[in-house]
Amino acid sequence: MGGAFRRGLLAWLAGGLGALTGAYVAFLTVEGSRRLMRPARRPFVPFVEGDAVTPGELGLPYEDIRFTTDDGVTLSGWLVPARHETRAAVILMHGFSWNRLGELSAFVPWLREHYHVLQFDFRGHGTSGDADITLGTAERHDVAAAVRLLEGRGLGPIALIGMSMGAAVAILAAPDLPVAAVVADAPYAELHHPIANRMREWHYPLAWLGSRMIVAAASLRARTRLLSPLDRVADVAPRGLLIIAPREDRLIDHSQALRLYAAAREPKDLYVVPGAGHPEAHTFGGTDYEARVLEFLERHLDGSGHQSGAHGRLYTGANFSPAGS
């Protein structure tokens, strides 16, 4: 009698635990995919007090731009001209839930010493139009539109430079675009990886399962399979690829960068930055970081990027004035 009771109680408890687990996973799936695809939009203000809000505040000429993707999303950004005559250009892309201000003060001044710099806000970010965020799959349309804008102005060759989600987008977009090189700083190899780590940081149980369910649900919402950079990194070649791995990154473990590097084909470079968290490679690497990126860009852009040629328009700083001035 007692044994039957205990077996019944255990069965009841197991059923209750299973029901609670199922309800929890269902909640994660629905709510997690919603937060992934439609997070609260971060205000368009400096991340660090005193940082610039426009290139003009850094003393740089620039042009405010708006352009539309082939799936109808209007994006906002600015184009900062190179200090010296060149056609070569870079497209600088931010991470998930951030906007272009994050890289403005830290990256644009030294990049524009050599190249035209296009910054824009991804769909659903900054001052760009509303749309579902897919951490790379739909954002390929954003990058393609940015490349078309530069080509329409006679600029090229073009490199993509991305941070975190921007790095993943660069890897996913490059195989289908006429770009010469990709710099991917703190990219994830698998889409579920940073989601699982964020869940662990916030003490959600079942992060391994929950992160995969969130990605699956987001794919259903987007009506397409959401891609991971590992799916496409081998196709970046023959374009140059520089993968930058912050060694102490707790959101995107540096092993993700190592997996991407192993799967990529030549020409490829890997730069591991000791002590750096997410996304702190430039902060920790400093002038060494800048020198490595510029040397990589010089190898892959400057062979043709500094030639005037007979076609297209040669853009120099004289072609721009600070917006609004």
C-alpha positions as CSV (number, residue, x, y, z in Angstrom):
1,M,0.0,0.0,0.0
2,G,2.8,2.4,1.0
3,G,4.8,1.5,-2.1
4,A,1.9,2.1,-4.4
5,F,1.3,5.5,-2.8
6,R,4.9,6.5,-3.2
7,R,4.9,5.5,-6.8
8,G,1.7,7.4,-7.4
9,L,3.1,10.5,-5.6
10,L,6.3,10.3,-7.6
11,A,4.4,10.0,-10.9
12,W,2.3,13.0,-9.9
13,L,5.3,15.0,-9.0
14,A,7.1,14.0,-12.2
15,G,4.0,15.0,-14.2
16,G,3.8,18.3,-12.4
17,L,7.5,19.0,-12.9
18,G,7.1,18.1,-16.6
19,A,4.2,20.5,-17.0
20,L,6.0,23.3,-15.2
21,T,9.1,22.7,-17.4
22,G,7.0,22.7,-20.5
23,A,5.2,25.9,-19.5
24,Y,8.6,27.6,-18.7
25,V,10.1,26.5,-22.1
26,A,7.0,27.7,-23.9
27,F,7.2,31.1,-22.1
28,L,10.9,31.4,-23.0
29,T,10.2,30.5,-26.6
30,V,7.5,33.1,-27.1
31,E,8.8,35.9,-24.9
32,G,12.5,35.3,-25.8
33,S,11.9,35.4,-29.5
34,R,9.8,38.6,-29.1
35,R,12.6,40.3,-27.2
36,L,15.2,39.1,-29.7
37,M,13.3,40.4,-32.7
38,R,11.7,43.6,-31.2
39,P,13.9,44.7,-28.3
40,A,13.4,48.1,-26.7
41,R,15.1,50.7,-28.9
42,R,18.1,52.4,-27.2
43,P,17.9,56.2,-27.2
44,F,20.1,57.9,-29.8
45,V,22.4,59.5,-27.2
46,P,26.1,59.0,-26.5
47,F,27.0,55.8,-24.6
48,V,29.7,57.6,-22.6
49,E,28.9,61.1,-21.3
50,G,30.7,63.7,-23.4
51,D,31.1,61.5,-26.5
52,A,30.2,62.9,-29.8
53,V,26.6,62.6,-31.3
54,T,27.7,63.5,-34.8
55,P,31.0,63.4,-36.7
56,G,30.8,67.2,-36.8
57,E,31.4,67.3,-33.0
58,L,34.7,65.5,-33.7
59,G,35.6,68.2,-36.2
60,L,34.9,65.8,-39.2
61,P,33.0,66.7,-42.3
62,Y,30.1,64.4,-43.1
63,E,26.9,63.9,-44.9
64,D,23.6,62.7,-43.3
65,I,22.2,60.0,-45.5
66,R,19.0,57.9,-45.7
67,F,18.6,54.9,-48.0
68,T,16.2,52.1,-48.5
69,T,16.8,48.3,-48.6
70,D,15.3,46.1,-51.3
71,D,12.7,44.8,-48.8
72,G,11.5,48.4,-48.1
73,V,13.2,49.4,-44.8
74,T,14.6,53.0,-44.6
75,L,18.0,53.2,-42.9
76,S,19.7,56.3,-41.5
77,G,23.4,57.0,-41.3
78,W,26.2,59.3,-42.3
79,L,29.1,59.2,-44.7
80,V,32.5,60.6,-43.5
81,P,35.0,61.3,-46.3
82,A,38.6,60.1,-46.2
83,R,41.2,62.7,-45.4
84,H,43.2,61.9,-48.5
85,E,42.1,61.2,-52.1
86,T,40.9,57.6,-52.5
87,R,37.9,55.6,-53.7
88,A,38.3,52.9,-51.0
89,A,35.6,52.8,-48.3
90,V,34.6,50.9,-45.2
91,I,31.2,50.2,-43.8
92,L,31.2,50.3,-40.0
93,M,28.5,48.3,-38.3
94,H,27.3,48.2,-34.7
95,G,26.1,45.4,-32.4
96,F,22.7,44.2,-31.3
97,S,20.4,46.8,-29.5
98,W,23.0,49.5,-30.0
99,N,23.4,52.1,-32.8
100,R,26.2,53.8,-34.8
101,L,27.2,56.2,-31.9
102,G,29.0,53.3,-30.2
103,E,31.8,53.3,-32.8
104,L,31.7,57.0,-33.8
105,S,34.3,58.4,-31.4
106,A,36.5,55.3,-31.1
107,F,36.7,54.2,-34.7
108,V,35.8,56.8,-37.3
109,P,38.6,59.3,-36.7
110,W,41.5,56.8,-37.4
111,L,39.6,55.0,-40.2
112,R,38.8,58.1,-42.1
113,E,42.5,59.0,-42.2
114,H,42.7,56.4,-44.9
115,Y,39.2,55.5,-46.1
116,H,35.7,56.9,-46.6
117,V,33.6,55.7,-43.7
118,L,29.9,54.8,-43.9
119,Q,28.0,54.3,-40.7
120,F,24.4,53.4,-40.4
121,D,21.8,52.0,-38.0
122,F,20.6,48.5,-38.7
123,R,16.8,48.0,-39.1
124,G,15.0,48.3,-35.8
125,H,18.0,50.2,-34.3
126,G,18.9,53.9,-33.8
127,T,17.0,56.2,-36.1
128,S,16.4,53.6,-38.8
129,G,13.0,52.2,-39.7
130,D,11.1,49.6,-37.8
131,A,11.5,45.9,-38.8
132,D,12.1,42.6,-37.2
133,I,15.7,42.0,-36.0
134,T,17.1,38.7,-37.0
135,L,20.8,39.0,-35.9
136,G,22.1,38.6,-39.5
137,T,19.6,37.0,-41.9
138,A,17.4,40.0,-42.8
139,E,20.2,42.5,-42.0
140,R,22.0,41.3,-45.1
141,H,19.6,43.5,-47.0
142,D,20.8,46.5,-45.0
143,V,24.5,45.8,-45.9
144,A,23.6,45.3,-49.6
145,A,21.8,48.7,-49.7
146,A,24.8,50.3,-48.0
147,V,27.2,48.8,-50.6
148,R,24.9,50.0,-53.4
149,L,24.9,53.5,-52.0
150,L,28.7,53.6,-52.0
151,E,29.0,52.1,-55.5
152,G,26.5,54.6,-56.8
153,R,28.9,57.3,-55.7
154,G,31.8,55.7,-57.5
155,L,33.4,54.4,-54.3
156,G,35.2,51.1,-54.0
157,P,36.8,48.7,-53.2
158,I,34.8,48.3,-50.0
159,A,35.4,46.5,-46.7
160,L,32.9,45.6,-44.1
161,I,33.8,46.2,-40.4
162,G,31.4,44.9,-37.8
163,M,31.2,44.6,-34.0
164,S,29.4,41.6,-32.4
165,M,26.1,41.3,-34.3
166,G,27.6,43.6,-36.9
167,A,30.5,41.2,-37.3
168,A,28.1,38.3,-37.8
169,V,26.1,40.3,-40.3
170,A,29.4,41.1,-42.2
171,I,30.2,37.4,-42.5
172,L,26.7,36.5,-43.6
173,A,26.4,39.3,-46.1
174,A,29.9,39.3,-47.7
175,P,29.6,36.2,-49.9
176,D,26.8,37.8,-51.9
177,L,28.3,41.3,-52.3
178,P,31.1,43.0,-54.3
179,V,33.2,43.7,-51.2
180,A,37.0,43.1,-50.9
181,A,37.4,42.3,-47.2
182,V,35.7,41.7,-43.9
183,V,36.8,42.7,-40.4
184,A,34.8,40.8,-37.8
185,D,35.3,41.9,-34.2
186,A,33.8,39.5,-31.6
187,P,31.6,37.5,-33.9
188,Y,29.5,34.5,-32.8
189,A,29.8,31.4,-34.8
190,E,26.3,30.1,-33.8
191,L,23.3,32.3,-33.2
192,H,22.1,30.5,-30.1
193,H,25.5,31.0,-28.3
194,P,25.2,34.6,-27.1
195,I,21.5,34.0,-26.3
196,A,22.4,31.1,-24.0
197,N,25.2,33.1,-22.3
198,R,22.9,36.0,-21.7
199,M,20.3,33.6,-20.2
200,R,23.0,32.3,-17.9
201,E,24.0,35.8,-16.9
202,W,20.4,36.5,-16.0
203,H,20.1,33.2,-14.1
204,Y,17.5,31.6,-16.4
205,P,17.6,27.8,-16.2
206,L,17.8,25.5,-19.2
207,A,19.9,28.0,-21.2
208,W,21.2,25.3,-23.6
209,L,17.6,24.3,-24.6
210,G,16.0,27.6,-24.2
211,S,18.4,29.5,-26.5
212,R,17.8,26.9,-29.3
213,M,14.0,27.2,-28.8
214,I,14.2,31.0,-29.0
215,V,16.1,30.8,-32.3
216,A,13.6,28.3,-33.6
217,A,10.7,30.5,-32.6
218,A,12.3,33.5,-34.1
219,S,12.8,31.6,-37.4
220,L,9.0,30.9,-37.4
221,R,8.3,34.6,-36.8
222,A,10.6,35.6,-39.6
223,R,9.3,32.8,-41.9
224,T,12.8,31.8,-42.8
225,R,15.6,29.9,-41.1
226,L,17.8,32.3,-39.2
227,L,21.4,31.8,-40.3
228,S,24.5,31.5,-38.2
229,P,27.9,32.9,-39.4
230,L,29.3,29.3,-39.3
231,D,26.9,28.5,-42.2
232,R,28.6,31.0,-44.5
233,V,32.1,31.8,-43.3
234,A,33.8,29.5,-45.8
235,D,32.1,31.4,-48.6
236,V,33.7,34.8,-47.6
237,A,36.8,33.7,-49.6
238,P,38.3,34.9,-51.8
239,R,37.7,38.1,-49.9
240,G,40.1,38.8,-47.1
241,L,38.8,38.0,-43.6
242,L,40.2,39.3,-40.3
243,I,38.6,37.8,-37.2
244,I,39.2,39.6,-33.9
245,A,38.7,37.6,-30.7
246,P,38.5,39.4,-27.3
247,R,40.1,36.7,-25.0
248,E,38.0,37.3,-21.9
249,D,34.6,37.8,-23.7
250,R,31.9,36.3,-21.5
251,L,29.0,37.0,-23.9
252,I,30.6,35.5,-27.0
253,D,33.4,33.1,-25.9
254,H,36.6,33.5,-28.0
255,S,36.3,29.9,-29.0
256,Q,33.5,31.0,-31.3
257,A,36.0,33.1,-33.2
258,L,38.4,30.2,-33.3
259,R,35.7,28.0,-34.8
260,L,35.0,30.6,-37.5
261,Y,38.7,30.9,-38.3
262,A,39.0,27.2,-38.6
263,A,36.0,27.0,-40.9
264,A,37.1,30.0,-43.1
265,R,39.3,29.6,-46.2
266,E,42.3,31.7,-47.1
267,P,43.0,34.6,-47.1
268,K,42.3,34.8,-43.4
269,D,43.8,36.4,-40.3
270,L,43.1,35.9,-36.6
271,Y,43.9,38.5,-33.9
272,V,43.3,37.5,-30.3
273,V,43.3,40.4,-27.8
274,P,44.3,39.3,-24.2
275,G,42.3,40.8,-21.3
276,A,39.5,42.2,-23.5
277,G,35.9,41.5,-22.8
278,H,32.9,42.1,-25.0
279,P,33.3,44.3,-27.1
280,E,36.6,45.7,-25.7
281,A,39.2,44.6,-28.2
282,H,39.9,48.1,-29.4
283,T,40.0,49.5,-25.8
284,F,42.6,46.9,-24.8
285,G,44.4,46.6,-28.1
286,G,44.7,50.4,-28.6
287,T,47.2,51.4,-31.3
288,D,48.1,47.8,-31.9
289,Y,44.5,47.0,-32.8
290,E,44.4,50.0,-35.1
291,A,47.7,49.0,-36.8
292,R,46.5,45.5,-37.3
293,V,43.2,46.5,-38.9
294,L,44.8,49.1,-41.1
295,E,47.6,46.7,-42.3
296,F,44.9,44.2,-43.2
297,L,42.8,46.8,-45.0
298,E,45.9,48.1,-46.8
299,R,46.6,44.5,-48.1
300,H,43.0,44.0,-49.4
301,L,41.9,47.5,-50.4
302,D,44.8,49.7,-51.3
303,G,46.0,47.9,-54.3
304,S,43.2,49.4,-56.3
305,G,41.6,51.7,-53.7
306,H,43.9,54.6,-54.2
307,Q,43.8,54.7,-58.0
308,S,41.9,57.5,-59.6
309,G,40.9,55.5,-62.7
310,A,38.7,56.8,-65.5
311,H,35.3,55.8,-64.2
312,G,33.2,57.0,-61.3
313,R,33.7,60.0,-59.0
314,L,36.8,60.5,-56.9
315,Y,35.6,61.5,-53.4
316,T,37.8,63.6,-51.2
317,G,37.2,65.7,-48.1
318,A,36.6,68.7,-50.3
319,N,33.4,67.0,-51.5
320,F,31.8,67.3,-48.1
321,S,31.0,69.9,-45.5
322,P,29.7,69.3,-42.0
323,A,26.0,68.5,-42.2
324,G,23.9,71.3,-41.0
325,S,26.6,73.9,-41.4
